[in-house]
Amino acid sequence: MKNETPEDRELDAQMLKSARKNYASLRVALEATVERLQADGDVTIKEVNTSITEFQKSLRAVITIETDLAKRSYEKRSGGEGACPLDLEAARREVIGRLVKLAQSRRSGGAT
């Protein structure tokens, strides 16, 4: 698992905040381009394509950052990167084995 300091978490938060701010700014610019296009059509194809492309890049950046932070958070909650998954079948066999031994012990008069 990656070691994270409070400074790392602060940098992550700042990076996400900056990406979201950039996304919001590009959304406004794209909306303005669409309004210009609808109003008088005085917009070139290049301007429209550039606005859409930049908006998509910004959206992907925000999603990527949020996904990375969510994965990191999940890794912390689940025991870390590379944590072994639970073997439910082995756990079930162990519990059943213990219950059988307990039942046998009680039938034979042993105290457990």
C-alpha positions as CSV (number, residue, x, y, z in Angstrom):
1,M,0.0,0.0,0.0
2,K,1.2,3.5,-0.7
3,N,2.2,5.6,2.2
4,E,0.2,8.7,2.3
5,T,0.9,11.8,4.4
6,P,-1.5,14.6,5.1
7,E,0.5,16.6,2.5
8,D,-0.2,13.9,-0.1
9,R,-3.9,14.0,0.7
10,E,-3.9,17.8,0.4
11,L,-2.2,17.6,-3.0
12,D,-4.8,15.1,-4.2
13,A,-7.6,17.3,-3.0
14,Q,-6.0,20.4,-4.7
15,M,-5.5,18.4,-7.9
16,L,-9.2,17.3,-8.0
17,K,-10.4,20.8,-7.1
18,S,-8.3,22.3,-10.0
19,A,-9.5,19.6,-12.4
20,R,-13.1,20.3,-11.4
21,K,-12.6,24.1,-11.8
22,N,-11.1,23.6,-15.2
23,Y,-14.0,21.3,-16.2
24,A,-16.6,23.9,-15.0
25,S,-14.8,26.7,-17.0
26,L,-14.7,24.6,-20.1
27,R,-18.4,23.7,-19.7
28,V,-19.2,27.4,-19.7
29,A,-17.1,28.0,-22.8
30,L,-18.7,25.1,-24.6
31,E,-22.2,26.4,-23.7
32,A,-21.2,29.8,-25.0
33,T,-20.0,28.2,-28.2
34,V,-23.3,26.4,-28.6
35,E,-25.2,29.6,-28.0
36,R,-23.2,31.4,-30.6
37,L,-23.8,28.5,-33.0
38,Q,-27.5,28.6,-32.4
39,A,-27.8,32.4,-32.5
40,D,-26.0,33.3,-35.7
41,G,-23.8,30.4,-36.8
42,D,-20.8,32.6,-36.6
43,V,-18.6,29.8,-35.3
44,T,-16.1,27.7,-37.3
45,I,-16.1,23.9,-37.2
46,K,-12.6,24.2,-35.7
47,E,-13.9,26.2,-32.8
48,V,-16.7,23.8,-32.1
49,N,-14.4,20.8,-32.3
50,T,-11.8,22.4,-30.1
51,S,-14.4,23.2,-27.5
52,I,-15.8,19.7,-27.5
53,T,-12.4,18.1,-27.4
54,E,-11.1,20.2,-24.5
55,F,-14.3,19.6,-22.6
56,Q,-14.0,15.8,-23.1
57,K,-10.4,15.9,-22.0
58,S,-11.2,17.8,-18.9
59,L,-14.1,15.5,-18.1
60,R,-11.8,12.4,-18.5
61,A,-9.2,14.0,-16.2
62,V,-11.8,14.6,-13.5
63,I,-13.1,11.1,-13.8
64,T,-9.6,9.6,-13.8
65,I,-8.6,11.5,-10.6
66,E,-11.9,10.6,-8.9
67,T,-11.4,7.0,-9.8
68,D,-7.8,6.9,-8.6
69,L,-8.9,8.4,-5.3
70,A,-11.8,6.0,-4.9
71,K,-9.5,3.0,-5.6
72,R,-7.0,4.3,-3.1
73,S,-9.7,4.7,-0.5
74,Y,-11.1,1.2,-1.2
75,E,-7.6,-0.2,-0.9
76,K,-7.3,1.4,2.6
77,R,-10.6,0.0,3.7
78,S,-10.0,-3.5,2.3
79,G,-6.6,-4.1,3.8
80,G,-4.4,-2.6,1.2
81,E,-3.1,-3.1,-2.2
82,G,-2.5,-6.8,-2.9
83,A,-4.6,-8.0,0.0
84,C,-5.7,-11.6,-0.2
85,P,-9.4,-12.1,-1.0
86,L,-11.4,-14.2,1.4
87,D,-11.6,-17.9,0.7
88,L,-15.2,-18.3,1.7
89,E,-15.3,-22.0,0.9
90,A,-12.3,-22.7,3.2
91,A,-13.9,-20.6,5.9
92,R,-17.2,-22.6,5.5
93,R,-15.3,-25.9,5.8
94,E,-13.6,-24.7,8.9
95,V,-16.8,-23.6,10.6
96,I,-18.6,-26.8,9.7
97,G,-15.6,-28.8,11.0
98,R,-15.7,-27.0,14.3
99,L,-19.5,-27.5,14.6
100,V,-19.1,-31.2,14.0
101,K,-16.4,-31.5,16.6
102,L,-18.5,-29.5,19.1
103,A,-21.6,-31.8,18.4
104,Q,-19.5,-34.9,18.8
105,S,-18.0,-33.6,22.0
106,R,-21.4,-32.9,23.4
107,R,-22.8,-36.3,22.4
108,S,-19.9,-38.1,24.1
109,G,-20.5,-36.1,27.3
110,G,-17.4,-33.9,27.0
111,A,-17.6,-30.3,28.1
112,T,-16.4,-27.8,25.5
